[in-house]
Amino acid sequence: MRHGSLSRDEVIYRVGKEIVEKLDAVNCDFTNRLQTDGDTSVEFSASIDAVEDDCSVTVVAYYYQDEDDVANCESLDELNWEIEGYEIY
């Protein structure tokens, strides 16, 4: 099951554009989470701390790459990195 059910606009509304722009600059890394629904994509995430309604939260951006692309590239920098979705925890 893929994560990241929130859109960029939803996250901007909830925690502000500045936080989302800072998150865009954070390097993502493997989550090491296995997909249990037959999805063979490799999951990556990046996160940043924020405040929503006076509560501390963590905003996470999720990226997914085809496992063959990950296995066959010389450097992960070669891949197309687009955020698929966000979560706020």
Secondary structure as the mmCIF struct_conf table of DSSP 4:
data_model
#
loop_
_struct_conf.conf_type_id
_struct_conf.id
_struct_conf.beg_label_comp_id
_struct_conf.beg_label_asym_id
_struct_conf.beg_label_seq_id
_struct_conf.end_label_comp_id
_struct_conf.end_label_asym_id
_struct_conf.end_label_seq_id
STRN STRN1 LEU A 6 LEU A 6
HELX_RH_AL_P HELX_RH_AL_P1 ARG A 8 VAL A 15
HELX_RH_AL_P HELX_RH_AL_P2 LYS A 17 ASP A 24
TURN_TY1_P TURN_TY1_P1 ALA A 25 ALA A 25
BEND BEND1 VAL A 26 VAL A 26
HELX_LH_PP_P HELX_LH_PP_P1 ASN A 27 CYS A 28
STRN STRN2 ASP A 29 PHE A 30
HELX_LH_PP_P HELX_LH_PP_P2 ARG A 33 GLN A 35
BEND BEND2 THR A 36 GLY A 38
HELX_LH_PP_P HELX_LH_PP_P3 SER A 41 SER A 41
STRN STRN3 VAL A 42 GLU A 52
TURN_TY1_P TURN_TY1_P2 ASP A 53 ASP A 54
STRN STRN4 CYS A 55 GLN A 65
HELX_RH_AL_P HELX_RH_AL_P3 GLU A 67 ASN A 72
BEND BEND3 GLU A 74 GLU A 74
HELX_RH_3T_P HELX_RH_3T_P1 LEU A 76 GLU A 78
BEND BEND4 LEU A 79 LEU A 79
STRN STRN5 GLY A 85 ILE A 88
#
